[in-house]
């Protein structure tokens, strides 16, 4: 037997044990033990009022506000720049609903709790500690394991920032009528799952903190790069393990349920102001593509995500136009040098933070409709 074959056999012995088998019908009925009405599928039909009401914000405002924070990896620093400047201006709303996907899921809980957590967000995205996330999985470079990275660093960072104190603050805000929602993708069912983080926090269960951390880690775990998160559920008395990963695989951001956005005659029953922060550039970004498999795959994946985001924004814009919803969109509107080989580049995060921060201070960060052209090169040094 060759040395390579021996190595492959040794590595395969490190594989995770097989999960308990379950089918699509069971997946549809699976519940998280001890929790009720804390998650829905993004593509579910509009649920009965008794189910839907706990998800709606409770507010006396004439125009409730929603903040949706997209995926984008290191581009999350763009959101942090906007939030920091918004707080400085004193005009940042206390959002009735905050949603997050992928890197946006890591930002959303602290953005939900308000400006006093801006410094923690800046430390998370600007202190260069993001580089700690690159914990290479040396077991065959991920070929025979779930991912290229181990994910230990991400779990540690989430654990340090989502504490019992944070959980209790989220629970208080939920009881006051505000809502914090995060999206994951169930790899088994190929469906987006929206989790009511505030409802989990307000459950009073001892395992609530662990579940919230699992959901946030899952939402930020890009498939193949970071390992999926196993979340225990039960169906017909049988315990199963669902695999959840990056919410960005399903949608780069989310605001309202899919069935509302695609309904042409849906009437607006209340005025609503939606702010969407896209932690990525929607404009074309020119770069000579190396004629090698991995760079080409990375470039194609970036194009796919950009197109996915554009389509989502177009659908939301059309919905807002016909329903009277006030919509504001922010995205990175300059080409900042970026390499797939160095996805957590510190200087890149500082640059996009600066774009979000300065454009917010100057009152030029928001647009009323999606803008997909007009690339200009960012003038800051990189």
Buried (B, 14 or more C-beta within 10 A) or exposed (E): EEEEEEEBEEBEEEEEEEEEEBEEEBBEEBEBEEBEBBBBBBEBEEBEEEEEEBBBBBBEBEEBBBBBBBBBBBBBBBBBBBBBBBBBEEEBBEBBBBBBBBBBBBBBBBBBBBBEBBEBBBEBBBEEBBEBBBBEBEBBEBEBBBBBBBBEBBBEBBEEBBEEEBBBBBBBBBEEBBBBBBBBBBBBBEBBBBBBBBBBBBBEBEBBBEBBBBBBBBBBBBBBBBBBBBBBBBBEEEEBBBBBBBBBBBBBBBBBBBBEBEBEEBEEEEEBBBBBBBBBBBBEBEEEEEEEEEBEEBBEEBEEBBEBBBEBBEEBBEBBEEBEBEBBBBBBBBBBEBEEEEBBBBBBBBBBBBBBBBBBBEEEBBEEEBEBEEBEEBEBEE
